[in-house]
């Protein structure tokens, strides 16, 4: 009886191409260097944003005396 596990297959976040998740895939989670660079460009141009809450200003008047 063989217990070989099926490799995990995920979708490339850019083009949705099937990507085998293993040590041999140097671009994971992307399918290619092209998709990896497209994603990097999206971050560099601020197309992607991480949500954040507004922070209060650090005025000296707000410090406890």
Predicted model as a PDB file, atoms N, CA, C, CB and O in Angstrom, pLDDT in the B-factor column:
MODEL        1                                                                  
ATOM      1  N   UNK A   1       0.831  -1.168   0.000  1.00 55.00           N  
ATOM      2  CA  UNK A   1       0.000   0.000   0.000  1.00 55.00           C  
ATOM      3  C   UNK A   1       0.885   1.245   0.000  1.00 55.00           C  
ATOM      4  CB  UNK A   1      -0.951  -0.010   1.205  1.00 55.00           C  
ATOM      5  O   UNK A   1       1.752   1.382   0.864  1.00 55.00           O  
ATOM      6  N   UNK A   2       0.686   2.127  -0.930  1.00 59.00           N  
ATOM      7  CA  UNK A   2       1.474   3.335  -1.059  1.00 59.00           C  
ATOM      8  C   UNK A   2       0.792   4.483  -0.316  1.00 59.00           C  
ATOM      9  CB  UNK A   2       1.680   3.691  -2.540  1.00 59.00           C  
ATOM     10  O   UNK A   2      -0.419   4.675  -0.419  1.00 59.00           O  
ATOM     11  N   UNK A   3       1.581   5.230   0.424  1.00 65.00           N  
ATOM     12  CA  UNK A   3       1.034   6.365   1.173  1.00 65.00           C  
ATOM     13  C   UNK A   3       1.562   7.688   0.620  1.00 65.00           C  
ATOM     14  CB  UNK A   3       1.380   6.240   2.668  1.00 65.00           C  
ATOM     15  O   UNK A   3       1.742   8.650   1.368  1.00 65.00           O  
ATOM     16  N   UNK A   4       1.806   7.733  -0.667  1.00 76.00           N  
ATOM     17  CA  UNK A   4       2.292   8.953  -1.285  1.00 76.00           C  
ATOM     18  C   UNK A   4       1.194  10.007  -1.238  1.00 76.00           C  
ATOM     19  CB  UNK A   4       2.748   8.694  -2.741  1.00 76.00           C  
ATOM     20  O   UNK A   4       0.102   9.804  -1.768  1.00 76.00           O  
ATOM     21  N   UNK A   5       1.491  11.118  -0.608  1.00 82.00           N  
ATOM     22  CA  UNK A   5       0.514  12.201  -0.492  1.00 82.00           C  
ATOM     23  C   UNK A   5       0.452  12.982  -1.796  1.00 82.00           C  
ATOM     24  CB  UNK A   5       0.869  13.140   0.684  1.00 82.00           C  
ATOM     25  O   UNK A   5       1.466  13.199  -2.459  1.00 82.00           O  
ATOM     26  N   UNK A   6      -0.744  13.396  -2.145  1.00 86.00           N  
ATOM     27  CA  UNK A   6      -0.902  14.222  -3.334  1.00 86.00           C  
ATOM     28  C   UNK A   6      -0.345  15.601  -3.036  1.00 86.00           C  
ATOM     29  CB  UNK A   6      -2.392  14.303  -3.775  1.00 86.00           C  
ATOM     30  O   UNK A   6      -0.594  16.154  -1.964  1.00 86.00           O  
ATOM     31  N   UNK A   7       0.406  16.162  -3.973  1.00 85.00           N  
ATOM     32  CA  UNK A   7       0.938  17.504  -3.728  1.00 85.00           C  
ATOM     33  C   UNK A   7      -0.190  18.537  -3.689  1.00 85.00           C  
ATOM     34  CB  UNK A   7       1.968  17.881  -4.812  1.00 85.00           C  
ATOM     35  O   UNK A   7      -1.197  18.408  -4.386  1.00 85.00           O  
ATOM     36  N   UNK A   8       0.000  19.544  -2.874  1.00 92.00           N  
ATOM     37  CA  UNK A   8      -0.974  20.614  -2.760  1.00 92.00           C  
ATOM     38  C   UNK A   8      -0.945  21.445  -4.035  1.00 92.00           C  
ATOM     39  CB  UNK A   8      -0.691  21.495  -1.515  1.00 92.00           C  
ATOM     40  O   UNK A   8       0.128  21.828  -4.503  1.00 92.00           O  
ATOM     41  N   UNK A   9      -2.095  21.721  -4.590  1.00 94.00           N  
ATOM     42  CA  UNK A   9      -2.203  22.547  -5.789  1.00 94.00           C  
ATOM     43  C   UNK A   9      -3.008  23.781  -5.422  1.00 94.00           C  
ATOM     44  CB  UNK A   9      -2.868  21.763  -6.978  1.00 94.00           C  
ATOM     45  O   UNK A   9      -4.122  23.683  -4.909  1.00 94.00           O  
ATOM     46  N   UNK A  10      -2.423  24.955  -5.696  1.00 94.00           N  
ATOM     47  CA  UNK A  10      -3.084  26.225  -5.406  1.00 94.00           C  
ATOM     48  C   UNK A  10      -3.205  27.030  -6.689  1.00 94.00           C  
ATOM     49  CB  UNK A  10      -2.308  27.025  -4.328  1.00 94.00           C  
ATOM     50  O   UNK A  10      -2.556  26.716  -7.687  1.00 94.00           O  
ATOM     51  N   UNK A  11      -4.027  28.059  -6.665  1.00 96.00           N  
ATOM     52  CA  UNK A  11      -4.180  28.936  -7.825  1.00 96.00           C  
ATOM     53  C   UNK A  11      -3.214  30.106  -7.711  1.00 96.00           C  
ATOM     54  CB  UNK A  11      -5.638  29.444  -7.948  1.00 96.00           C  
ATOM     55  O   UNK A  11      -3.074  30.694  -6.639  1.00 96.00           O  
ATOM     56  N   UNK A  12      -2.554  30.443  -8.797  1.00 96.00           N  
ATOM     57  CA  UNK A  12      -1.673  31.608  -8.838  1.00 96.00           C  
ATOM     58  C   UNK A  12      -2.524  32.843  -8.525  1.00 96.00           C  
ATOM     59  CB  UNK A  12      -0.955  31.743 -10.243  1.00 96.00           C  
ATOM     60  O   UNK A  12      -3.581  33.022  -9.129  1.00 96.00           O  
ATOM     61  N   UNK A  13      -2.084  33.698  -7.592  1.00 96.00           N  
ATOM     62  CA  UNK A  13      -2.888  34.859  -7.227  1.00 96.00           C  
ATOM     63  C   UNK A  13      -3.048  35.891  -8.350  1.00 96.00           C  
ATOM     64  CB  UNK A  13      -2.279  35.521  -6.038  1.00 96.00           C  
ATOM     65  O   UNK A  13      -3.926  36.750  -8.272  1.00 96.00           O  
ATOM     66  N   UNK A  14      -2.232  35.820  -9.368  1.00 96.00           N  
ATOM     67  CA  UNK A  14      -2.316  36.788 -10.471  1.00 96.00           C  
ATOM     68  C   UNK A  14      -3.151  36.258 -11.629  1.00 96.00           C  
ATOM     69  CB  UNK A  14      -0.920  37.144 -10.968  1.00 96.00           C  
ATOM     70  O   UNK A  14      -4.072  36.935 -12.087  1.00 96.00           O  
ATOM     71  N   UNK A  15      -2.837  35.039 -12.115  1.00 97.00           N  
ATOM     72  CA  UNK A  15      -3.503  34.537 -13.325  1.00 97.00           C  
ATOM     73  C   UNK A  15      -4.401  33.328 -13.085  1.00 97.00           C  
ATOM     74  CB  UNK A  15      -2.473  34.179 -14.349  1.00 97.00           C  
ATOM     75  O   UNK A  15      -5.053  32.849 -14.013  1.00 97.00           O  
ATOM     76  N   UNK A  16      -4.442  32.835 -11.862  1.00 96.00           N  
ATOM     77  CA  UNK A  16      -5.263  31.679 -11.460  1.00 96.00           C  
ATOM     78  C   UNK A  16      -4.818  30.356 -12.066  1.00 96.00           C  
ATOM     79  CB  UNK A  16      -6.690  31.924 -11.837  1.00 96.00           C  
ATOM     80  O   UNK A  16      -5.573  29.385 -12.021  1.00 96.00           O  
ATOM     81  N   UNK A  17      -3.634  30.287 -12.624  1.00 96.00           N  
ATOM     82  CA  UNK A  17      -3.071  29.047 -13.154  1.00 96.00           C  
ATOM     83  C   UNK A  17      -2.804  28.094 -11.986  1.00 96.00           C  
ATOM     84  CB  UNK A  17      -1.756  29.323 -13.967  1.00 96.00           C  
ATOM     85  O   UNK A  17      -2.426  28.539 -10.903  1.00 96.00           O  
ATOM     86  N   UNK A  18      -2.993  26.806 -12.192  1.00 95.00           N  
ATOM     87  CA  UNK A  18      -2.739  25.815 -11.143  1.00 95.00           C  
ATOM     88  C   UNK A  18      -1.244  25.736 -10.853  1.00 95.00           C  
ATOM     89  CB  UNK A  18      -3.284  24.423 -11.555  1.00 95.00           C  
ATOM     90  O   UNK A  18      -0.431  25.614 -11.769  1.00 95.00           O  
ATOM     91  N   UNK A  19      -0.888  25.805  -9.567  1.00 94.00           N  
ATOM     92  CA  UNK A  19       0.512  25.789  -9.138  1.00 94.00           C  
ATOM     93  C   UNK A  19       0.698  24.668  -8.124  1.00 94.00           C  
ATOM     94  CB  UNK A  19       0.936  27.166  -8.531  1.00 94.00           C  
ATOM     95  O   UNK A  19      -0.014  24.607  -7.122  1.00 94.00           O  
ATOM     96  N   UNK A  20       1.660  23.779  -8.386  1.00 92.00           N  
ATOM     97  CA  UNK A  20       1.969  22.708  -7.440  1.00 92.00           C  
ATOM     98  C   UNK A  20       2.852  23.298  -6.344  1.00 92.00           C  
ATOM     99  CB  UNK A  20       2.676  21.491  -8.152  1.00 92.00           C  
ATOM    100  O   UNK A  20       3.900  23.880  -6.626  1.00 92.00           O  
ATOM    101  N   UNK A  21       2.423  23.144  -5.104  1.00 91.00           N  
ATOM    102  CA  UNK A  21       3.155  23.712  -3.960  1.00 91.00           C  
ATOM    103  C   UNK A  21       4.169  22.684  -3.474  1.00 91.00           C  
ATOM    104  CB  UNK A  21       2.177  24.122  -2.798  1.00 91.00           C  
ATOM    105  O   UNK A  21       3.837  21.793  -2.692  1.00 91.00           O  
ATOM    106  N   UNK A  22       5.409  22.814  -3.943  1.00 90.00           N  
ATOM    107  CA  UNK A  22       6.473  21.913  -3.499  1.00 90.00           C  
ATOM    108  C   UNK A  22       7.805  22.649  -3.495  1.00 90.00           C  
ATOM    109  CB  UNK A  22       6.550  20.661  -4.406  1.00 90.00           C  
ATOM    110  O   UNK A  22       7.896  23.801  -3.919  1.00 90.00           O  
ATOM    111  N   UNK A  23       8.826  21.973  -3.014  1.00 89.00           N  
ATOM    112  CA  UNK A  23      10.150  22.584  -2.880  1.00 89.00           C  
ATOM    113  C   UNK A  23      10.719  22.983  -4.239  1.00 89.00           C  
ATOM    114  CB  UNK A  23      11.110  21.622  -2.174  1.00 89.00           C  
ATOM    115  O   UNK A  23      11.452  23.967  -4.334  1.00 89.00           O  
ATOM    116  N   UNK A  24      10.398  22.250  -5.269  1.00 89.00           N  
ATOM    117  CA  UNK A  24      10.936  22.514  -6.589  1.00 89.00           C  
ATOM    118  C   UNK A  24      10.345  23.728  -7.286  1.00 89.00           C  
ATOM    119  CB  UNK A  24      10.734  21.335  -7.435  1.00 89.00           C  
ATOM    120  O   UNK A  24      10.887  24.168  -8.300  1.00 89.00           O  
ATOM    121  N   UNK A  25       9.269  24.275  -6.782  1.00 89.00           N  
ATOM    122  CA  UNK A  25       8.649  25.438  -7.423  1.00 89.00           C  
ATOM    123  C   UNK A  25       9.248  26.708  -6.840  1.00 89.00           C  
ATOM    124  CB  UNK A  25       7.104  25.424  -7.237  1.00 89.00           C  
ATOM    125  O   UNK A  25       8.898  27.112  -5.731  1.00 89.00           O  
ATOM    126  N   UNK A  26      10.135  27.328  -7.573  1.00 91.00           N  
ATOM    127  CA  UNK A  26      10.848  28.494  -7.056  1.00 91.00           C  
ATOM    128  C   UNK A  26      10.033  29.766  -7.050  1.00 91.00           C  
ATOM    129  CB  UNK A  26      12.073  28.717  -7.849  1.00 91.00           C  
ATOM    130  O   UNK A  26      10.450  30.747  -6.433  1.00 91.00           O  
ATOM    131  N   UNK A  27       8.876  29.795  -7.715  1.00 92.00           N  
ATOM    132  CA  UNK A  27       8.064  31.019  -7.784  1.00 92.00           C  
ATOM    133  C   UNK A  27       6.834  30.979  -6.890  1.00 92.00           C  
ATOM    134  CB  UNK A  27       7.631  31.264  -9.202  1.00 92.00           C  
ATOM    135  O   UNK A  27       6.044  31.922  -6.888  1.00 92.00           O  
ATOM    136  N   UNK A  28       6.658  29.890  -6.122  1.00 91.00           N  
ATOM    137  CA  UNK A  28       5.430  29.764  -5.345  1.00 91.00           C  
ATOM    138  C   UNK A  28       5.187  30.978  -4.468  1.00 91.00           C  
ATOM    139  CB  UNK A  28       5.479  28.519  -4.492  1.00 91.00           C  
ATOM    140  O   UNK A  28       6.154  31.495  -3.908  1.00 91.00           O  
ATOM    141  N   UNK A  29       4.017  31.450  -4.313  1.00 93.00           N  
ATOM    142  CA  UNK A  29       2.736  30.903  -4.738  1.00 93.00           C  
ATOM    143  C   UNK A  29       2.376  31.256  -6.181  1.00 93.00           C  
ATOM    144  CB  UNK A  29       1.657  31.389  -3.821  1.00 93.00           C  
ATOM    145  O   UNK A  29       1.268  30.964  -6.631  1.00 93.00           O  
ATOM    146  N   UNK A  30       3.302  31.882  -6.907  1.00 96.00           N  
ATOM    147  CA  UNK A  30       3.030  32.269  -8.290  1.00 96.00           C  
ATOM    148  C   UNK A  30       3.427  31.152  -9.245  1.00 96.00           C  
ATOM    149  CB  UNK A  30       3.777  33.563  -8.646  1.00 96.00           C  
ATOM    150  O   UNK A  30       4.185  30.252  -8.885  1.00 96.00           O  
ATOM    151  N   UNK A  31       2.906  31.220 -10.467  1.00 95.00           N  
ATOM    152  CA  UNK A  31       3.212  30.169 -11.439  1.00 95.00           C  
ATOM    153  C   UNK A  31       4.493  30.464 -12.211  1.00 95.00           C  
ATOM    154  CB  UNK A  31       2.053  30.001 -12.412  1.00 95.00           C  
ATOM    155  O   UNK A  31       5.084  29.562 -12.804  1.00 95.00           O  
ATOM    156  N   UNK A  32       4.924  31.727 -12.204  1.00 95.00           N  
ATOM    157  CA  UNK A  32       6.102  32.094 -12.984  1.00 95.00           C  
ATOM    158  C   UNK A  32       6.727  33.373 -12.433  1.00 95.00           C  
ATOM    159  CB  UNK A  32       5.734  32.273 -14.468  1.00 95.00           C  
ATOM    160  O   UNK A  32       6.146  34.050 -11.586  1.00 95.00           O  
ATOM    161  N   UNK A  33       7.913  33.686 -12.928  1.00 96.00           N  
ATOM    162  CA  UNK A  33       8.569  34.926 -12.533  1.00 96.00           C  
ATOM    163  C   UNK A  33       7.737  36.129 -12.992  1.00 96.00           C  
ATOM    164  CB  UNK A  33      10.000  34.996 -13.122  1.00 96.00           C  
ATOM    165  O   UNK A  33       7.680  37.149 -12.306  1.00 96.00           O  
ATOM    166  N   UNK A  34       7.102  36.001 -14.142  1.00 97.00           N  
ATOM    167  CA  UNK A  34       6.260  37.082 -14.667  1.00 97.00           C  
ATOM    168  C   UNK A  34       5.172  37.462 -13.678  1.00 97.00           C  
ATOM    169  CB  UNK A  34       5.631  36.672 -15.998  1.00 97.00           C  
ATOM    170  O   UNK A  34       4.991  38.642 -13.376  1.00 97.00           O  
ATOM    171  N   UNK A  35       4.444  36.470 -13.169  1.00 96.00           N  
ATOM    172  CA  UNK A  35       3.368  36.744 -12.218  1.00 96.00           C  
ATOM    173  C   UNK A  35       3.932  37.302 -10.908  1.00 96.00           C  
ATOM    174  CB  UNK A  35       2.550  35.464 -11.947  1.00 96.00           C  
ATOM    175  O   UNK A  35       3.318  38.168 -10.286  1.00 96.00           O  
ATOM    176  N   UNK A  36       5.087  36.812 -10.495  1.00 96.00           N  
ATOM    177  CA  UNK A  36       5.719  37.323  -9.282  1.00 96.00           C  
ATOM    178  C   UNK A  36       6.063  38.802  -9.449  1.00 96.00           C  
ATOM    179  CB  UNK A  36       6.988  36.510  -8.946  1.00 96.00           C  
ATOM    180  O   UNK A  36       5.836  39.596  -8.536  1.00 96.00           O  
ATOM    181  N   UNK A  37       6.605  39.176 -10.600  1.00 97.00           N  
ATOM    182  CA  UNK A  37       6.983  40.567 -10.844  1.00 97.00           C  
ATOM    183  C   UNK A  37       5.752  41.465 -10.989  1.00 97.00           C  
ATOM    184  CB  UNK A  37       7.855  40.666 -12.099  1.00 97.00           C  
ATOM    185  O   UNK A  37       5.786  42.623 -10.573  1.00 97.00           O  
ATOM    186  N   UNK A  38       4.682  40.955 -11.566  1.00 97.00           N  
ATOM    187  CA  UNK A  38       3.438  41.728 -11.651  1.00 97.00           C  
ATOM    188  C   UNK A  38       2.950  42.047 -10.247  1.00 97.00           C  
ATOM    189  CB  UNK A  38       2.346  40.953 -12.447  1.00 97.00           C  
ATOM    190  O   UNK A  38       2.547  43.177  -9.973  1.00 97.00           O  
ATOM    191  N   UNK A  39       2.982  41.064  -9.356  1.00 96.00           N  
ATOM    192  CA  UNK A  39       2.542  41.266  -7.982  1.00 96.00           C  
ATOM    193  C   UNK A  39       3.440  42.280  -7.275  1.00 96.00           C  
ATOM    194  CB  UNK A  39       2.536  39.932  -7.218  1.00 96.00           C  
ATOM    195  O   UNK A  39       2.943  43.158  -6.569  1.00 96.00           O  
ATOM    196  N   UNK A  40       4.741  42.170  -7.455  1.00 95.00           N  
ATOM    197  CA  UNK A  40       5.676  43.114  -6.846  1.00 95.00           C  
ATOM    198  C   UNK A  40       5.391  44.533  -7.340  1.00 95.00           C  
ATOM    199  CB  UNK A  40       7.135  42.715  -7.163  1.00 95.00           C  
ATOM    200  O   UNK A  40       5.429  45.487  -6.562  1.00 95.00           O  
ATOM    201  N   UNK A  41       5.109  44.666  -8.630  1.00 95.00           N  
ATOM    202  CA  UNK A  41       4.769  45.973  -9.195  1.00 95.00           C  
ATOM    203  C   UNK A  41       3.493  46.550  -8.601  1.00 95.00           C  
ATOM    204  CB  UNK A  41       4.622  45.867 -10.696  1.00 95.00           C  
ATOM    205  O   UNK A  41       3.387  47.761  -8.407  1.00 95.00           O  
ATOM    206  N   UNK A  42       2.522  45.685  -8.310  1.00 94.00           N  
ATOM    207  CA  UNK A  42       1.280  46.144  -7.691  1.00 94.00           C  
ATOM    208  C   UNK A  42       1.550  46.723  -6.304  1.00 94.00           C  
ATOM    209  CB  UNK A  42       0.267  44.990  -7.598  1.00 94.00           C  
ATOM    210  O   UNK A  42       0.972  47.744  -5.932  1.00 94.00           O  
ATOM    211  N   UNK A  43       2.429  46.072  -5.540  1.00 91.00           N  
ATOM    212  CA  UNK A  43       2.795  46.590  -4.218  1.00 91.00           C  
ATOM    213  C   UNK A  43       3.575  47.894  -4.363  1.00 91.00           C  
ATOM    214  CB  UNK A  43       3.629  45.547  -3.431  1.00 91.00           C  
ATOM    215  O   UNK A  43       3.340  48.841  -3.612  1.00 91.00           O  
ATOM    216  N   UNK A  44       4.504  47.953  -5.323  1.00 93.00           N  
ATOM    217  CA  UNK A  44       5.353  49.140  -5.498  1.00 93.00           C  
ATOM    218  C   UNK A  44       4.543  50.369  -5.906  1.00 93.00           C  
ATOM    219  CB  UNK A  44       6.430  48.867  -6.545  1.00 93.00           C  
ATOM    220  O   UNK A  44       4.883  51.488  -5.521  1.00 93.00           O  
ATOM    221  N   UNK A  45       3.483  50.172  -6.676  1.00 93.00           N  
ATOM    222  CA  UNK A  45       2.646  51.299  -7.106  1.00 93.00           C  
ATOM    223  C   UNK A  45       1.497  51.564  -6.138  1.00 93.00           C  
ATOM    224  CB  UNK A  45       2.088  51.036  -8.500  1.00 93.00           C  
ATOM    225  O   UNK A  45       0.612  52.375  -6.412  1.00 93.00           O  
ATOM    226  N   UNK A  46       1.524  50.871  -5.005  1.00 89.00           N  
ATOM    227  CA  UNK A  46       0.512  51.009  -3.953  1.00 89.00           C  
ATOM    228  C   UNK A  46      -0.894  50.657  -4.420  1.00 89.00           C  
ATOM    229  CB  UNK A  46       0.520  52.416  -3.425  1.00 89.00           C  
ATOM    230  O   UNK A  46      -1.876  51.213  -3.926  1.00 89.00           O  
ATOM    231  N   UNK A  47      -0.990  49.732  -5.374  1.00 90.00           N  
ATOM    232  CA  UNK A  47      -2.300  49.227  -5.778  1.00 90.00           C  
ATOM    233  C   UNK A  47      -2.889  48.338  -4.692  1.00 90.00           C  
ATOM    234  CB  UNK A  47      -2.197  48.453  -7.100  1.00 90.00           C  
ATOM    235  O   UNK A  47      -4.106  48.238  -4.542  1.00 90.00           O  
ATOM    236  N   UNK A  48      -2.008  47.699  -3.942  1.00 85.00           N  
ATOM    237  CA  UNK A  48      -2.424  46.905  -2.791  1.00 85.00           C  
ATOM    238  C   UNK A  48      -2.183  47.754  -1.546  1.00 85.00           C  
ATOM    239  CB  UNK A  48      -1.644  45.531  -2.716  1.00 85.00           C  
ATOM    240  O   UNK A  48      -1.183  48.465  -1.450  1.00 85.00           O  
ATOM    241  N   UNK A  49      -3.098  47.671  -0.610  1.00 83.00           N  
ATOM    242  CA  UNK A  49      -2.926  48.412   0.635  1.00 83.00           C  
ATOM    243  C   UNK A  49      -3.339  47.542   1.806  1.00 83.00           C  
ATOM    244  CB  UNK A  49      -3.741  49.721   0.620  1.00 83.00           C  
ATOM    245  O   UNK A  49      -4.291  46.767   1.721  1.00 83.00           O  
ATOM    246  N   UNK A  50      -2.618  47.682   2.879  1.00 83.00           N  
ATOM    247  CA  UNK A  50      -2.954  46.986   4.113  1.00 83.00           C  
ATOM    248  C   UNK A  50      -3.804  47.946   4.932  1.00 83.00           C  
ATOM    249  CB  UNK A  50      -1.663  46.521   4.905  1.00 83.00           C  
ATOM    250  O   UNK A  50      -3.371  49.066   5.202  1.00 83.00           O  
ATOM    251  N   UNK A  51      -5.014  47.532   5.336  1.00 84.00           N  
ATOM    252  CA  UNK A  51      -5.860  48.448   6.092  1.00 84.00           C  
ATOM    253  C   UNK A  51      -5.229  48.817   7.432  1.00 84.00           C  
ATOM    254  CB  UNK A  51      -7.233  47.830   6.316  1.00 84.00           C  
ATOM    255  O   UNK A  51      -4.621  47.983   8.103  1.00 84.00           O  
ATOM    256  N   UNK A  52      -5.385  50.062   7.796  1.00 85.00           N  
ATOM    257  CA  UNK A  52      -4.841  50.538   9.068  1.00 85.00           C  
ATOM    258  C   UNK A  52      -5.800  51.552   9.665  1.00 85.00           C  
ATOM    259  CB  UNK A  52      -3.426  51.162   8.879  1.00 85.00           C  
ATOM    260  O   UNK A  52      -6.561  52.205   8.950  1.00 85.00           O  
ATOM    261  N   UNK A  53      -5.756  51.674  10.968  1.00 86.00           N  
ATOM    262  CA  UNK A  53      -6.576  52.657  11.653  1.00 86.00           C  
ATOM    263  C   UNK A  53      -5.797  53.956  11.793  1.00 86.00           C  
ATOM    264  CB  UNK A  53      -7.023  52.135  13.034  1.00 86.00           C  
ATOM    265  O   UNK A  53      -4.571  53.953  11.896  1.00 86.00           O  
ATOM    266  N   UNK A  54      -6.526  55.065  11.793  1.00 81.00           N  
ATOM    267  CA  UNK A  54      -5.893  56.364  12.002  1.00 81.00           C  
ATOM    268  C   UNK A  54      -5.317  56.413  13.408  1.00 81.00           C  
ATOM    269  CB  UNK A  54      -6.904  57.523  11.777  1.00 81.00           C  
ATOM    270  O   UNK A  54      -5.946  55.949  14.360  1.00 81.00           O  
ATOM    271  N   UNK A  55      -4.129  56.970  13.538  1.00 77.00           N  
ATOM    272  CA  UNK A  55      -3.500  57.099  14.844  1.00 77.00           C  
ATOM    273  C   UNK A  55      -3.607  58.544  15.302  1.00 77.00           C  
ATOM    274  CB  UNK A  55      -2.019  56.639  14.801  1.00 77.00           C  
ATOM    275  O   UNK A  55      -3.579  59.469  14.490  1.00 77.00           O  
ATOM    276  N   UNK A  56      -3.729  58.724  16.599  1.00 75.00           N  
ATOM    277  CA  UNK A  56      -3.783  60.062  17.155  1.00 75.00           C  
ATOM    278  C   UNK A  56      -2.407  60.697  17.048  1.00 75.00           C  
ATOM    279  CB  UNK A  56      -4.270  60.037  18.621  1.00 75.00           C  
ATOM    280  O   UNK A  56      -1.389  60.007  17.066  1.00 75.00           O  
ATOM    281  N   UNK A  57      -2.387  62.024  16.936  1.00 71.00           N  
ATOM    282  CA  UNK A  57      -1.101  62.715  16.847  1.00 71.00           C  
ATOM    283  C   UNK A  57      -0.402  62.678  18.198  1.00 71.00           C  
ATOM    284  CB  UNK A  57      -1.290  64.176  16.375  1.00 71.00           C  
ATOM    285  O   UNK A  57      -1.041  62.562  19.244  1.00 71.00           O  
ATOM    286  N   UNK A  58       0.902  62.778  18.155  1.00 65.00           N  
ATOM    287  CA  UNK A  58       1.715  62.733  19.373  1.00 65.00           C  
ATOM    288  C   UNK A  58       2.053  64.150  19.839  1.00 65.00           C  
ATOM    289  CB  UNK A  58       3.012  61.922  19.133  1.00 65.00           C  
ATOM    290  O   UNK A  58       3.226  64.490  19.996  1.00 65.00           O  
ATOM    291  N   UNK A  59       1.024  64.980  20.061  1.00 61.00           N  
ATOM    292  CA  UNK A  59       1.248  66.339  20.549  1.00 61.00           C  
ATOM    293  C   UNK A  59       1.758  66.299  21.980  1.00 61.00           C  
ATOM    294  CB  UNK A  59      -0.044  67.176  20.462  1.00 61.00           C  
ATOM    295  O   UNK A  59       1.407  65.409  22.754  1.00 61.00           O  
ATOM    296  N   UNK A  60       2.590  67.275  22.320  1.00 57.00           N  
ATOM    297  CA  UNK A  60       3.081  67.384  23.689  1.00 57.00           C  
ATOM    298  C   UNK A  60       1.920  67.683  24.642  1.00 57.00           C  
ATOM    299  CB  UNK A  60       4.165  68.484  23.792  1.00 57.00           C  
ATOM    300  O   UNK A  60       1.985  67.344  25.823  1.00 57.00           O  
ATOM    301  N   UNK A  61       0.859  68.316  24.132  1.00 57.00           N  
ATOM    302  CA  UNK A  61      -0.280  68.660  24.974  1.00 57.00           C  
ATOM    303  C   UNK A  61      -1.068  67.418  25.394  1.00 57.00           C  
ATOM    304  CB  UNK A  61      -1.194  69.635  24.242  1.00 57.00           C  
ATOM    305  O   UNK A  61      -1.830  67.472  26.359  1.00 57.00           O  
ATOM    306  N   UNK A  62      -0.898  66.317  24.692  1.00 56.00           N  
ATOM    307  CA  UNK A  62      -1.647  65.109  25.033  1.00 56.00           C  
ATOM    308  C   UNK A  62      -0.907  64.212  26.030  1.00 56.00           C  
ATOM    309  CB  UNK A  62      -1.948  64.325  23.775  1.00 56.00           C  
ATOM    310  O   UNK A  62      -1.436  63.189  26.465  1.00 56.00           O  
ATOM    311  N   UNK A  63       0.317  64.606  26.386  1.00 55.00           N  
ATOM    312  CA  UNK A  63       1.079  63.809  27.344  1.00 55.00           C  
ATOM    313  C   UNK A  63       0.618  64.113  28.762  1.00 55.00           C  
ATOM    314  CB  UNK A  63       2.588  64.080  27.200  1.00 55.00           C  
ATOM    315  O   UNK A  63       0.305  65.260  29.082  1.00 55.00           O  
ATOM    316  N   UNK A  64       0.574  63.078  29.625  1.00 61.00           N  
ATOM    317  CA  UNK A  64       0.196  63.328  31.020  1.00 61.00           C  
ATOM    318  C   UNK A  64       1.254  64.151  31.741  1.00 61.00           C  
ATOM    319  CB  UNK A  64      -0.026  62.006  31.759  1.00 61.00           C  
ATOM    320  O   UNK A  64       2.446  63.988  31.483  1.00 61.00           O  
ATOM    321  N   UNK A  65       0.839  65.017  32.626  1.00 59.00           N  
ATOM    322  CA  UNK A  65       1.754  65.881  33.367  1.00 59.00           C  
ATOM    323  C   UNK A  65       2.218  65.234  34.630  1.00 59.00           C  
ATOM    324  CB  UNK A  65       1.108  67.194  33.683  1.00 59.00           C  
ATOM    325  O   UNK A  65       2.997  65.827  35.377  1.00 59.00           O  
TER     326      UNK A  65                                                      
ENDMDL                                                                          
END                                                                             
